[in-house]
């Protein structure tokens, strides 16, 4: 529970009092969130860092891996959302233009020609929209893969340096040369694993991205083809576009 708010000798308009109350309780809420975060023990580093193996608790280099993983996901989400937004805008916009052309054509007695032009215009819009959405989704997957890859490589290097330093420190303290060699060996292995996993993540992201772009292009070409085919027969473009248009106005 938050403490009650009290204010003596408040002068000014009513919104001054509202501002004071808002400022007070915003500060209280921030303190509460900070207290909850500091009291929480995070023990799911495997998921945060995007590791495929190892234990759930912290492993050397996880902070770096997590940074790359989260940065890649965030940037990828933005690219994907923007691509979808552009796609919807193009599809709805061209559907409205096509309907306008058909309405005018019907008014002057050439409805069949108007319906054909509507189909082409709407088909072009849907086709370009599908392509843009595919490119956005593809770009998102590439960025996510690259972000995770960079995180894994830097995490591997960071973890490797830590392990080598631990081995050297232990060797110096105990006078055991074998500890130094083991630490360096573990460090090199950790770095090599990080580089290998990082490269795999980037390659996988690029491959999935190219597939998504290709799928978007294919869907776009198909929509264009349908639009042109309907224009030849003088048919109005699919009712699906009209429903999309009314849903996004």
C-alpha positions in Angstrom: 0.0 0.0 0.0 1.1 3.5 -0.8 1.1 6.2 1.9 -1.7 8.8 1.7 -1.0 12.1 0.0 -1.3 15.3 2.0 -0.7 18.9 0.8 -1.0 22.0 3.0 -1.6 25.6 1.7 -1.8 24.6 -1.9 -2.2 27.6 -4.1 -3.0 27.8 -7.8 -5.5 26.3 -10.3 -7.1 22.8 -9.9 -4.6 21.2 -12.3 -1.8 22.2 -10.0 -3.2 19.9 -7.3 -3.7 17.1 -9.9 -0.1 17.5 -11.0 1.1 17.3 -7.4 -0.9 14.1 -6.7 0.4 12.5 -10.0 4.0 13.4 -9.2 3.8 12.0 -5.7 2.2 8.6 -6.7 4.5 8.2 -9.8 7.5 8.5 -7.5 6.0 5.9 -5.1 5.3 3.5 -7.9 8.9 3.8 -9.2 10.2 3.0 -5.7 7.9 0.0 -5.5 9.1 -1.3 -8.9 12.7 -0.9 -7.9 12.2 -2.8 -4.7 10.5 -5.6 -6.5 13.3 -5.9 -9.1 16.0 -5.8 -6.5 14.2 -8.6 -4.5 13.8 -10.8 -7.5 16.4 -13.5 -8.3 16.8 -14.0 -12.1 17.7 -17.6 -12.7 16.7 -18.1 -16.3 19.9 -16.8 -18.0 19.7 -19.6 -20.7 16.5 -18.1 -22.2 17.6 -14.4 -21.7 21.0 -15.1 -23.4 19.5 -17.2 -26.2 21.8 -20.2 -25.4 20.8 -23.6 -26.8 22.6 -25.6 -24.2 24.1 -25.3 -20.7 22.5 -24.7 -17.3 19.7 -22.1 -16.6 21.9 -20.3 -14.1 24.5 -17.7 -15.1 27.4 -18.8 -17.4 30.4 -16.6 -18.2 29.6 -14.2 -21.0 25.8 -14.4 -20.6 25.5 -10.6 -20.1 27.0 -10.0 -23.5 24.9 -12.8 -25.1 21.7 -11.3 -23.6 22.5 -7.8 -25.0 23.0 -9.1 -28.5 20.0 -11.4 -28.3 17.6 -8.7 -27.0 18.9 -6.0 -29.3 18.4 -8.2 -32.3 14.9 -9.2 -31.3 13.9 -5.6 -30.6 15.2 -4.3 -33.9 13.8 -7.2 -35.8 10.3 -6.6 -34.3 10.4 -3.0 -35.4 11.4 -3.9 -39.0 8.7 -6.6 -39.2 6.0 -4.2 -37.8 6.9 -1.4 -40.2 6.8 -3.8 -43.1 3.4 -5.0 -42.2 2.1 -1.5 -41.6 3.3 -0.4 -45.1 1.8 -3.5 -46.6 -1.7 -2.8 -45.1 -1.5 0.9 -46.2 -0.6 0.0 -49.8 -3.3 -2.7 -50.0 -6.1 -0.5 -48.5 -5.0 2.6 -50.4 -5.0 1.0 -53.9 -8.3 -0.8 -53.1 -9.9 2.6 -52.4 -8.5 4.0 -55.7 -9.8 1.0 -57.6 -13.3 1.3 -56.2 -13.2 5.0 -57.1 -12.3 4.3 -60.7 -15.1 1.6 -60.9 -17.7 3.9 -59.4 -16.9 6.7 -61.9 -16.9 4.2 -64.8 -20.3 2.8 -63.8 -21.7 6.4 -63.6 -20.7 7.0 -67.3 -21.9 3.6 -68.5 -18.6 1.7 -68.9 -18.8 -0.5 -65.7 -17.1 -3.5 -67.2 -14.0 -1.5 -68.1 -14.1 0.1 -64.6 -14.2 -3.3 -62.9 -11.3 -4.4 -65.0 -9.2 -1.4 -64.1 -10.2 -1.8 -60.4 -8.9 -5.4 -60.5 -5.6 -4.4 -61.9 -5.1 -1.5 -59.5 -6.2 -3.5 -56.5 -4.1 -6.5 -57.6 -1.0 -4.2 -57.9 -1.6 -2.8 -54.4 -2.0 -6.3 -52.8 0.9 -7.6 -54.8 3.3 -4.8 -53.7 1.8 -5.0 -50.2 2.6 -8.8 -50.0 6.1 -8.1 -51.2 6.8 -5.4 -48.7 5.4 -7.5 -45.9 7.7 -10.4 -47.0 10.7 -8.1 -47.1 9.9 -6.7 -43.7 9.6 -10.2 -42.2 12.7 -11.3 -44.0 14.7 -8.3 -42.7 13.4 -9.0 -39.2 14.7 -12.5 -39.2 18.1 -11.5 -40.6 18.5 -8.8 -37.9 17.5 -11.2 -35.2 20.0 -13.8 -36.4 22.8 -11.2 -36.7 22.0 -9.8 -33.2 22.0 -13.2 -31.6 25.1 -14.1 -33.5 27.0 -11.0 -32.4 25.9 -11.7 -28.8 27.1 -15.3 -28.9 30.5 -14.3 -30.3 31.1 -11.5 -27.9 29.7 -13.7 -25.1 32.2 -16.4 -26.1 35.1 -14.0 -26.1 34.0 -12.5 -22.8 33.5 -15.9 -21.2 36.8 -17.1 -22.6 38.8 -14.2 -21.1 37.1 -14.7 -17.7 37.9 -18.4 -17.7 41.5 -17.8 -18.8 41.9 -15.1 -16.1 40.5 -17.5 -13.5 43.0 -20.2 -14.5 45.9 -17.8 -14.5 44.9 -16.3 -11.1 44.5 -19.8 -9.6 47.9 -20.9 -11.0 49.7 -17.8 -9.6 48.0 -18.3 -6.2 48.8 -22.0 -5.9 51.9 -22.1 -8.0 50.2 -24.7 -10.2 51.2 -24.3 -13.9 48.6 -26.9 -14.9 45.8 -24.6 -13.6 47.0 -21.8 -15.9 47.1 -24.1 -19.0 43.6 -25.5 -18.1 42.2 -22.0 -17.8 43.7 -20.9 -21.1 42.4 -24.1 -22.7 38.9 -23.6 -21.4 39.0 -19.9 -22.5 40.0 -20.8 -26.1 37.2 -23.4 -26.2 34.7 -20.9 -24.9 35.7 -18.4 -27.5 35.7 -20.9 -30.4 32.2 -22.2 -29.3 30.9 -18.6 -29.2 32.2 -17.8 -32.7 30.8 -21.1 -34.1 27.3 -20.6 -32.5 27.3 -16.9 -33.6 28.0 -17.8 -37.2 25.3 -20.4 -37.1 22.8 -17.9 -35.8 23.6 -15.4 -38.5 23.5 -17.9 -41.3 20.2 -19.3 -40.0 18.7 -15.8 -39.8 19.9 -14.9 -43.3 18.5 -18.2 -44.8 15.1 -17.7 -43.0 15.1 -14.1 -44.1 15.7 -14.9 -47.8 12.9 -17.5 -47.6 10.5 -15.0 -46.1 11.4 -12.4 -48.8 11.0 -15.0 -51.5 7.6 -16.1 -50.2 6.5 -12.4 -50.1 7.6 -11.8 -53.7 5.9 -15.0 -54.8 2.6 -14.0 -53.1 2.9 -10.5 -54.6 3.4 -11.9 -58.1 0.4 -14.2 -57.7 -1.8 -11.2 -56.5 -0.7 -9.2 -59.6 -1.5 -12.1 -61.8 -5.0 -12.4 -60.3 -5.6 -8.7 -60.8 -4.6 -8.9 -64.5 -6.7 -12.0 -65.1 -9.8 -10.4 -63.6 -9.2 -7.3 -65.7 -9.3 -9.4 -68.9 -12.7 -10.9 -67.8 -13.9 -7.5 -66.6 -14.6 -8.9 -63.1 -14.4 -6.8 -59.9 -11.5 -7.6 -57.7 -11.9 -10.1 -54.9 -14.3 -9.0 -52.1 -11.5 -9.8 -49.6 -9.8 -6.5 -50.4 -13.1 -4.5 -49.8 -13.4 -6.2 -46.4 -9.7 -5.3 -45.6 -10.3 -1.7 -46.7 -13.4 -1.3 -44.4 -11.5 -2.8 -41.5 -8.5 -0.4 -41.7 -10.3 2.9 -42.3 
